[in-house]
Each structure stands twice: as C-alpha cells, then as structure tokens.
C-alpha cells in the first residue's frame, strides 16, 4: 500500500511539473546578449492585449508540451506587446513607440520595422522566425495551431 501511495505521489508530481512548463521568454536586451554569446534561431511573437487570436495562441498553442519543448530547445523566444511604450536598446539602436502620442493603439517601432507588409495595414498576430544569423526566415501573419507551428519551426 505504501508503494502504491508513493507511486501515486511521484506520478502526480511529475504531471504537475509538466503542467507548469512554459516557454522561456526573454527581453530584447537578453536576446542581443544571447545572440552574441551563442548564436541560435530566434522566435518572436508580437501581440496586443485586445487581440483575440493572440490570446488564443497564448492559451492553446503556447501551452502544448511539444511546442514548449521545441521552442525552448532550439530557439531564443521573445514576445512583445506591440503597444508598449518602453524604450528598447537593440543592435546599437534605440527604438520607441512614437505613435502612442498620436494614435489610440500606437504600435512600437520594432514590430513596425519587422512585421509590416507592403500595401497592407499592420495587423496581429505576427510571428517571426529568424535563423542563427538573425535573418528573417518566416513571417506568419495569422492564427496557427500547434501542429502548424511545429511545421513552421521545422522548415
């Protein structure tokens, strides 16, 4: 009986630990330091508080153990609220949200520079996948499932 209880505790503890696993999100400054120290592919997710598909990706896709494992193992992961008013120092440059003074939902310079499509208004969600040289390999401008994301990460 004691062995059964011990086995039950070990199994439940293991499952609880898996439930708590999450993507190791880092900041722009941490990304810059990490890329210098050890080049690695980069995964960037641009979102906003009002974006329903962004919230669904957070809730449904970024909680899948296979997605968490793949991103944490092979990528530096960064998420950014596009409406932040933070000043960001990256690659020797300073980036700000100049639109927040003139627009209700002003978008920060970094997502505007990296996630704008020609002849289309800026829209969310946006996911960018960079190679080890920090060159964009893939831009995803729509909702995706965990299966689709894993396919994008393998390309």
C-alpha positions as CSV (number, residue, x, y, z in Angstrom):
1,X,0.0,0.0,0.0
2,X,2.8,2.4,0.9
3,X,4.4,1.7,-2.5
4,X,1.2,2.5,-4.3
5,X,0.8,5.8,-2.5
6,X,4.5,6.7,-3.2
7,X,4.0,5.8,-6.9
8,X,0.8,8.0,-7.0
9,X,2.7,10.9,-5.4
10,X,5.6,10.6,-7.9
11,X,3.3,10.4,-10.9
12,X,1.1,13.3,-9.8
13,X,4.1,15.4,-9.1
14,X,5.5,14.7,-12.5
15,X,2.3,15.6,-14.2
16,X,2.0,18.8,-12.2
17,X,5.6,19.8,-13.2
18,X,4.7,19.2,-16.9
19,X,1.6,21.5,-16.5
20,X,3.9,24.3,-15.2
21,X,6.3,24.1,-18.1
22,X,6.3,27.2,-20.2
23,X,8.2,28.9,-22.9
24,X,11.3,30.7,-21.7
25,X,10.5,34.2,-22.9
26,X,13.4,36.8,-22.9
27,X,13.7,40.5,-23.4
28,X,15.3,42.3,-26.4
29,X,18.3,43.1,-24.3
30,X,18.7,39.5,-23.2
31,X,18.3,38.4,-26.8
32,X,21.1,40.7,-28.0
33,X,23.4,39.4,-25.3
34,X,22.4,35.7,-26.0
35,X,22.9,36.1,-29.8
36,X,26.5,37.4,-29.2
37,X,27.3,34.7,-26.7
38,X,25.7,31.7,-28.5
39,X,24.0,32.2,-31.9
40,X,20.7,30.4,-32.1
41,X,17.5,30.6,-34.0
42,X,15.0,33.2,-32.7
43,X,11.2,33.1,-32.3
44,X,9.4,36.4,-31.9
45,X,5.7,36.7,-31.1
46,X,4.1,40.2,-31.5
47,X,0.8,40.6,-29.7
48,X,-1.6,43.1,-28.1
49,X,-4.0,42.9,-25.1
50,X,-7.0,43.4,-27.4
51,X,-6.0,40.7,-30.0
52,X,-8.3,37.7,-29.6
53,X,-6.2,35.4,-31.9
54,X,-3.1,36.4,-29.9
55,X,-4.8,35.4,-26.7
56,X,-5.9,32.1,-28.2
57,X,-2.3,31.3,-29.4
58,X,-1.1,32.0,-25.9
59,X,-3.8,29.8,-24.3
60,X,-4.0,27.0,-26.8
61,X,-0.7,26.8,-28.7
62,X,2.0,28.0,-26.3
63,X,0.8,25.7,-23.6
64,X,1.3,22.5,-25.6
65,X,4.3,20.5,-24.2
66,X,5.7,19.7,-27.7
67,X,5.7,23.4,-28.6
68,X,7.2,24.4,-25.4
69,X,9.9,21.8,-25.7
70,X,10.8,22.6,-29.3
71,X,11.0,26.4,-28.8
72,X,12.9,26.2,-25.5
73,X,15.4,23.7,-27.0
74,X,16.1,25.2,-30.4
75,X,15.2,28.9,-30.2
76,X,15.5,32.1,-28.2
77,X,11.9,33.2,-27.6
78,X,10.8,36.8,-27.3
79,X,7.2,38.1,-27.0
80,X,6.3,41.8,-27.3
81,X,3.2,43.7,-26.8
82,X,3.2,46.0,-29.8
83,X,1.7,48.9,-27.9
84,X,4.4,49.1,-25.3
85,X,5.8,52.5,-24.6
86,X,9.2,51.1,-23.4
87,X,12.4,52.3,-25.0
88,X,14.3,49.3,-26.3
89,X,18.0,49.3,-27.0
90,X,18.9,46.6,-29.5
91,X,21.7,46.2,-32.0
92,X,23.2,49.6,-31.2
93,X,19.9,51.4,-31.9
94,X,17.1,52.9,-29.8
95,X,13.5,52.0,-30.6
96,X,10.4,53.7,-29.2
97,X,6.7,53.9,-29.7
98,X,6.3,57.3,-31.4
99,X,2.7,56.5,-32.4
100,X,1.4,56.3,-28.8
101,X,1.2,60.1,-28.7
102,X,-0.9,60.4,-31.8
103,X,-2.8,57.1,-32.0
104,X,-5.0,55.3,-29.5
105,X,-3.4,52.0,-30.1
106,X,0.0,53.2,-31.3
107,X,2.4,50.5,-32.5
108,X,6.1,50.4,-31.4
109,X,8.8,50.9,-34.0
110,X,10.3,47.4,-33.7
111,X,7.1,45.5,-34.8
112,X,6.5,48.2,-37.5
113,X,10.0,47.6,-38.8
114,X,10.0,43.8,-38.7
115,X,6.3,42.9,-39.3
116,X,4.8,45.3,-41.8
117,X,3.8,44.0,-45.2
118,X,3.8,46.2,-48.3
119,X,0.4,47.7,-49.1
120,X,-1.3,46.2,-46.1
121,X,-2.1,47.8,-42.7
122,X,-0.3,46.4,-39.7
123,X,-2.3,43.5,-38.2
124,X,-1.9,40.9,-35.5
125,X,-0.9,38.3,-34.6
126,X,2.5,38.2,-36.1
127,X,5.2,35.6,-35.5
128,X,8.7,35.9,-36.9
129,X,11.3,33.1,-37.2
130,X,14.9,34.1,-37.6
131,X,17.9,31.9,-38.4
132,X,21.1,31.8,-36.4
133,X,22.4,34.9,-38.2
134,X,19.3,36.8,-37.1
135,X,17.9,37.0,-40.7
136,X,14.1,36.5,-41.0
137,X,13.2,33.1,-42.4
138,X,9.5,33.2,-41.9
139,X,6.8,35.7,-41.2
140,X,3.4,34.4,-40.1
141,X,0.5,36.9,-40.1
142,X,-2.3,34.7,-38.9
143,X,-3.6,32.3,-36.2
144,X,-2.0,28.9,-36.2
145,X,-2.5,25.6,-34.4
146,X,0.3,23.8,-32.5
147,X,0.7,21.4,-35.4
148,X,1.1,24.2,-37.9
149,X,3.6,26.0,-35.7
150,X,5.7,22.9,-35.2
151,X,5.8,22.6,-39.0
152,X,6.9,26.2,-39.3
153,X,9.6,25.6,-36.7
154,X,10.9,22.6,-38.6
155,X,11.2,24.3,-42.0
